[in-house]
Amino acid sequence: MRFVVLILMSLISGTAWAVDSTNVAPATAKQIRENIPSLPIDAIRPSPISGLYELRVGNQIFYSDRTGKYLIAGGHIFNAAKHTDLTAKRLEEINRLDWSSLPLDQAIVSGDADGMPIAIFTDPECPYCTKLEAELKGAKGIKVYTFLFPLESIHPNSRSKAESIWCAENRHEAMLQVMLEGKTLAKATCKTPIAANIALAKKLSISGTPTLIAGDGRKRSGSGTAEQLKAWLKNK
């Protein structure tokens, strides 16, 4: 996942030049700027919370401690030097799922039989899911359980595609043909777990795709390279 500051910076528009508050020691302002060089800070002032400083960047506001080691952006606390999202890590910890409770018989199994397990909730028409499948194709060391989870509200044809994939003779191959090659499959004629998968996603508070669940129960959203996924599965 890219450092959120880089994303937010793209939304920042130019504003008039500003100056630091006289209530901020010059040494403190200097240290904050030096420790967060990727953030073009216009002005620094104390926040209502002791020890927390407001950083004005264009028309956006961030917060940091007096050293600039920790940054608060979009409600998340970051280690500015390591570019790591501490809040996201904490959310992973408190929202762990019980892997043994997943109905794996409702998923398409692929990848290495002895690889690290990962469950993926995917929509056949989701572009980010397609990108993820392209990364996972041929990846080593990962065993994938794909739960077909069509988001009909934004992809009206996704459910029929998901049902056709499930009813295909080779489900994983059919999924890749639909998602990576744009192939149209025959209409589904079998019983599918799609409704059950939708209910499962709701129960697990999953509302977007792709959503990934590691074997230890950690949950995250979004795509990534095969190597990044392996590192995440190893909890590194």
C-alpha distance (Angstrom), angle and dihedral (degrees) to the residues before:
residue distance angle dihedral
M1 . . .
R2 3.80 . .
F3 3.76 119.3 .
V4 3.79 105.1 -88.1
V5 3.77 93.3 -133.7
L6 3.80 90.3 67.4
I7 3.78 89.2 54.9
L8 3.76 95.2 46.0
M9 3.79 92.1 46.7
S10 3.80 89.2 64.1
L11 3.81 88.1 62.8
I12 3.78 95.0 51.5
S13 3.80 117.3 106.8
G14 3.77 125.0 -158.8
T15 3.80 118.1 -92.0
A16 3.74 137.0 179.5
W17 3.81 117.4 -69.5
A18 3.81 112.8 -87.2
V19 3.80 134.5 -166.7
D20 3.79 133.6 -139.2
S21 3.77 118.9 -96.6
T22 3.79 115.8 -97.6
N23 3.80 85.8 -127.1
V24 3.81 90.6 69.4
A25 3.79 116.6 82.4
P26 3.82 110.6 -123.1
A27 3.81 89.8 -128.7
T28 3.81 90.4 55.4
A29 3.81 92.8 48.6
K30 3.80 90.5 48.0
Q31 3.82 92.4 50.5
I32 3.81 92.9 48.7
R33 3.80 92.2 51.3
E34 3.80 93.0 45.8
N35 3.81 92.7 51.2
I36 3.82 94.6 47.1
P37 3.82 101.9 41.4
S38 3.83 92.8 155.1
L39 3.82 91.0 64.8
P40 3.86 115.7 76.4
I41 3.80 96.5 -144.6
D42 3.81 115.2 -161.6
A43 3.79 98.6 -175.6
I44 3.79 141.1 -3.5
R45 3.78 126.9 -151.1
P46 3.82 136.1 162.4
S47 3.80 116.4 -90.2
P48 3.82 123.0 -139.1
I49 3.82 87.2 -98.9
S50 3.78 114.7 80.1
G51 3.81 112.4 -112.7
L52 3.81 93.4 14.2
Y53 3.82 119.4 107.4
E54 3.78 130.3 -156.7
L55 3.81 113.9 -131.4
R56 3.79 115.5 -159.7
V57 3.81 113.2 -153.4
G58 3.78 111.8 175.0
N59 3.80 105.0 -57.6
Q60 3.80 93.0 -23.2
I61 3.81 131.0 89.6
F62 3.80 127.8 -145.8
Y63 3.79 130.6 173.3
S64 3.79 133.4 -139.4
D65 3.78 140.6 171.9
R66 3.81 118.3 -103.8
T67 3.81 92.1 -89.4
G68 3.81 98.8 49.5
K69 3.80 89.6 -126.0
Y70 3.80 93.0 118.0
L71 3.78 125.5 44.0
I72 3.80 129.5 -168.3
A73 3.81 113.9 -151.3
G74 3.79 128.3 162.1
G75 3.80 90.5 -5.7
H76 3.81 92.3 -55.1
I77 3.80 128.0 110.7
F78 3.81 114.9 -134.6
N79 3.76 133.9 -167.2
A80 3.80 94.4 -126.9
A81 3.81 96.2 -158.4
K82 3.81 96.1 47.6
H83 3.83 95.1 35.8
T84 3.81 90.1 -132.1
D85 3.79 125.6 146.5
L86 3.81 105.1 -130.9
T87 3.80 93.3 -177.7
A88 3.82 92.5 53.6
K89 3.79 89.6 50.7
R90 3.78 91.0 50.6
L91 3.82 91.1 47.7
E92 3.80 88.9 53.3
E93 3.78 89.5 54.4
I94 3.79 97.4 49.4
N95 3.81 94.3 41.7
R96 3.80 98.6 50.3
L97 3.79 115.2 145.3
D98 3.77 129.0 -144.2
W99 3.82 103.1 -107.0
S100 3.80 91.4 -160.9
S101 3.81 89.2 61.7
L102 3.81 93.4 62.2
P103 3.84 112.9 106.2
L104 3.80 94.7 -130.7
D105 3.80 91.6 180.0
Q106 3.82 85.7 73.2
A107 3.80 91.6 59.7
I108 3.82 135.8 80.2
V109 3.80 108.8 -116.9
S110 3.81 121.0 -144.3
G111 3.79 142.7 144.1
D112 3.81 129.2 49.0
A113 3.79 113.6 -7.8
D114 3.81 90.9 -142.7
G115 3.81 96.2 36.5
M116 3.80 128.9 114.7
P117 3.82 108.3 -74.3
I118 3.78 122.3 -116.9
A119 3.80 130.1 171.2
I120 3.79 117.9 -150.1
F121 3.79 127.3 -166.9
T122 3.78 104.6 -152.7
D123 3.79 140.3 176.4
P124 3.83 115.8 -146.8
E125 3.83 90.5 -136.8
C126 3.80 97.7 43.3
P127 3.85 109.6 114.6
Y128 3.80 92.4 -152.4
C129 3.79 89.6 51.3
T130 3.80 89.1 52.0
K131 3.80 90.0 52.3
L132 3.79 90.1 50.1
E133 3.81 93.0 49.7
A134 3.80 90.0 51.7
E135 3.82 88.5 54.3
L136 3.80 93.9 47.1
K137 3.80 94.5 47.4
G138 3.77 104.8 109.2
A139 3.82 93.7 -3.4
K140 3.78 114.3 150.0
G141 3.78 128.9 -137.7
I142 3.82 97.6 27.9
K143 3.79 128.9 102.2
V144 3.79 109.9 -159.3
Y145 3.80 129.5 -154.2
T146 3.80 108.2 -170.2
F147 3.79 118.2 -161.4
L148 3.81 109.6 -162.2
F149 3.79 104.4 -132.7
P150 3.83 111.8 172.0
L151 3.80 115.9 -162.0
E152 3.79 97.6 -149.2
S153 3.79 94.1 178.1
I154 3.82 90.3 70.4
H155 3.82 100.8 18.1
P156 3.85 108.0 42.0
N157 3.82 93.8 -177.8
S158 3.78 96.9 45.8
R159 3.79 96.9 91.5
S160 3.79 95.1 54.3
K161 3.81 88.9 47.6
A162 3.80 91.1 49.6
E163 3.79 91.5 50.2
S164 3.81 92.0 48.5
I165 3.81 90.3 50.2
W166 3.79 91.9 51.8
C167 3.81 92.5 49.6
A168 3.81 93.6 49.7
E169 3.80 119.7 108.3
N170 3.81 91.5 -119.7
R171 3.79 105.6 31.5
H172 3.79 98.6 -172.7
E173 3.79 93.4 47.1
A174 3.80 89.9 47.2
M175 3.81 90.9 50.6
L176 3.81 91.5 52.6
Q177 3.80 91.2 47.4
V178 3.81 91.1 53.3
M179 3.80 97.2 41.4
L180 3.80 102.2 35.6
E181 3.80 102.8 27.1
G182 3.80 102.2 30.3
K183 3.81 92.0 -124.9
T184 3.79 120.0 167.2
L185 3.81 113.6 -135.5
A186 3.76 130.3 -154.5
K187 3.79 116.0 -85.2
A188 3.80 113.3 -85.8
T189 3.80 115.8 -97.6
C190 3.80 100.6 172.8
K191 3.80 137.6 75.3
T192 3.80 111.1 -88.6
P193 3.82 136.2 -165.5
I194 3.81 93.2 -133.8
A195 3.82 95.3 112.2
A196 3.80 89.6 46.5
N197 3.82 90.4 49.8
I198 3.80 90.9 52.0
A199 3.80 90.0 51.1
L200 3.81 90.4 46.5
A201 3.81 91.6 52.0
K202 3.79 90.3 51.9
K203 3.80 90.8 49.7
L204 3.81 90.8 51.0
S205 3.84 92.5 46.1
I206 3.80 91.3 -114.3
S207 3.79 112.2 150.4
G208 3.80 104.7 154.6
T209 3.78 140.8 49.4
P210 2.88 139.6 -85.7
T211 3.81 96.4 28.8
L212 3.80 116.4 169.3
I213 3.80 130.1 -156.5
A214 3.79 120.6 -166.1
G215 3.79 123.3 -144.8
D216 3.81 90.1 -103.3
G217 3.80 91.0 55.4
R218 3.81 100.3 -101.6
K219 3.80 113.2 145.2
R220 3.80 130.8 -155.2
S221 3.77 139.8 161.1
G222 3.77 130.4 -130.9
S223 3.75 140.7 42.8
G224 3.81 131.5 -81.0
T225 3.78 142.0 161.1
A226 3.79 121.7 -66.4
E227 3.81 89.9 -108.8
Q228 3.79 92.2 50.8
L229 3.79 90.0 50.7
K230 3.79 91.3 49.9
A231 3.78 90.7 51.5
W232 3.81 90.1 49.2
L233 3.80 92.3 48.6
K234 3.80 88.4 52.3
N235 3.82 86.6 51.1
K236 3.82 92.7 -121.4
